[in-house]
Amino acid sequence: MEPVVGNGVSMQLVSAVHQDPDSLRGKLGKAASVEKWVTTSTPLTAGETVITITFDWDENMGLPGAINIKNNHRSPALSQDSRS
């Protein structure tokens, strides 16, 4: 899999509280790009990768309810819950 650092993969938090008046969907926060792509840690399963990303979230947007993921790479990506 090619590195995802930079603009290859970006994510946006989606407000669970406030709607965009045009789309009537949750308002989107600022897009955040992957900062760190770790392949040296021992993965739980072969092929897993750990990433670091920091979101800039305005508290006036309310609680985030979803994450939009945009993958600009040729390789597909699968996300999973990071909670232990």
PEKAVEN-V545262 format. One record per pair of residues at least 24 apart in sequence whose ideal C-beta (glycine too) atoms are under 10 Angstrom apart, sorted by the first residue. I is the first residue (numbers start at 0). J is the second residue. D is the distance in Angstrom with one decimal. If there is no record, write none. Layout:
i->I j->J d->D
i->I j->J d->D
This chain:
i->0 j->36 d->9.3
i->0 j->38 d->8.7
i->0 j->46 d->7.8
i->0 j->48 d->6.9
i->0 j->72 d->8.0
i->0 j->73 d->9.7
i->0 j->74 d->5.0
i->0 j->75 d->9.2
i->0 j->76 d->7.9
i->1 j->36 d->9.7
i->1 j->72 d->5.8
i->1 j->73 d->7.4
i->1 j->74 d->6.0
i->2 j->33 d->8.6
i->2 j->36 d->5.3
i->2 j->38 d->8.9
i->2 j->48 d->9.4
i->2 j->72 d->8.8
i->3 j->32 d->8.8
i->3 j->33 d->4.8
i->3 j->35 d->9.8
i->3 j->36 d->5.3
i->3 j->48 d->7.6
i->3 j->50 d->6.4
i->3 j->52 d->9.8
i->3 j->70 d->8.0
i->3 j->71 d->9.2
i->3 j->72 d->6.6
i->3 j->74 d->8.8
i->3 j->76 d->7.2
i->4 j->32 d->7.7
i->4 j->33 d->5.4
i->4 j->34 d->7.0
i->4 j->35 d->7.1
i->4 j->36 d->4.9
i->4 j->50 d->8.4
i->4 j->51 d->9.5
i->5 j->32 d->5.9
i->5 j->33 d->7.2
i->5 j->34 d->9.1
i->5 j->36 d->9.4
i->5 j->71 d->9.5
i->6 j->30 d->9.0
i->6 j->32 d->5.5
i->6 j->33 d->8.9
i->6 j->69 d->9.4
i->6 j->71 d->6.7
i->7 j->32 d->7.8
i->7 j->33 d->7.2
i->7 j->36 d->9.4
i->7 j->69 d->9.3
i->7 j->70 d->7.4
i->7 j->71 d->5.2
i->7 j->72 d->5.0
i->7 j->73 d->9.8
i->7 j->74 d->9.5
i->7 j->76 d->9.5
i->8 j->32 d->7.1
i->8 j->33 d->5.0
i->8 j->36 d->9.0
i->8 j->50 d->7.6
i->8 j->52 d->8.5
i->8 j->68 d->7.0
i->8 j->69 d->7.0
i->8 j->70 d->5.3
i->8 j->71 d->7.0
i->8 j->72 d->6.9
i->8 j->76 d->6.6
i->8 j->78 d->9.7
i->9 j->33 d->7.6
i->9 j->52 d->8.6
i->9 j->67 d->8.6
i->9 j->68 d->7.7
i->9 j->69 d->4.9
i->9 j->70 d->8.6
i->9 j->71 d->7.8
i->10 j->50 d->9.3
i->10 j->52 d->5.9
i->10 j->54 d->7.4
i->10 j->66 d->5.4
i->10 j->67 d->6.6
i->10 j->68 d->5.2
i->10 j->69 d->7.4
i->10 j->70 d->9.9
i->10 j->78 d->8.8
i->11 j->54 d->8.2
i->11 j->56 d->9.9
i->11 j->63 d->9.5
i->11 j->65 d->9.1
i->11 j->66 d->7.1
i->11 j->67 d->4.5
i->11 j->68 d->8.3
i->11 j->69 d->7.8
i->12 j->54 d->5.4
i->12 j->55 d->9.2
i->12 j->56 d->5.6
i->12 j->57 d->9.8
i->12 j->60 d->7.8
i->12 j->62 d->9.4
i->12 j->63 d->4.0
i->12 j->64 d->8.3
i->12 j->65 d->7.6
i->12 j->66 d->6.0
i->12 j->67 d->8.0
i->13 j->60 d->9.1
i->13 j->63 d->6.5
i->13 j->64 d->5.9
i->13 j->65 d->4.1
i->13 j->66 d->6.9
i->13 j->67 d->6.0
i->14 j->56 d->9.2
i->14 j->57 d->9.3
i->14 j->59 d->9.5
i->14 j->60 d->4.5
i->14 j->61 d->5.2
i->14 j->62 d->7.4
i->14 j->63 d->6.6
i->14 j->64 d->6.6
i->14 j->65 d->8.8
i->15 j->60 d->9.2
i->15 j->61 d->6.4
i->15 j->62 d->4.9
i->15 j->63 d->6.4
i->15 j->64 d->2.6
i->15 j->65 d->7.3
i->16 j->59 d->9.7
i->16 j->60 d->7.2
i->16 j->61 d->2.8
i->16 j->62 d->5.8
i->16 j->63 d->9.1
i->16 j->64 d->7.7
i->17 j->59 d->8.2
i->17 j->60 d->5.9
i->17 j->61 d->5.4
i->17 j->62 d->9.7
i->24 j->65 d->9.5
i->24 j->67 d->9.9
i->25 j->60 d->8.7
i->25 j->61 d->8.9
i->25 j->63 d->8.5
i->25 j->64 d->6.1
i->25 j->65 d->6.7
i->25 j->67 d->9.4
i->26 j->57 d->9.3
i->26 j->59 d->9.7
i->26 j->60 d->5.7
i->26 j->61 d->8.4
i->27 j->60 d->8.9
i->27 j->65 d->9.8
i->27 j->67 d->6.8
i->28 j->54 d->6.3
i->28 j->55 d->6.9
i->28 j->56 d->5.2
i->28 j->57 d->6.9
i->28 j->60 d->6.2
i->28 j->63 d->7.2
i->28 j->66 d->9.5
i->28 j->67 d->9.3
i->29 j->54 d->7.7
i->29 j->55 d->5.0
i->29 j->56 d->8.2
i->29 j->57 d->8.4
i->30 j->54 d->9.4
i->30 j->55 d->9.4
i->30 j->67 d->8.5
i->30 j->69 d->7.5
i->31 j->55 d->6.8
i->31 j->56 d->9.3
i->31 j->66 d->9.8
i->32 j->69 d->9.7
i->43 j->79 d->9.7
i->44 j->79 d->9.7
i->46 j->77 d->9.3
i->47 j->77 d->9.5
i->47 j->79 d->8.5
i->48 j->76 d->8.6
i->49 j->81 d->8.5
i->50 j->76 d->9.5
i->50 j->78 d->9.3
i->50 j->81 d->9.4
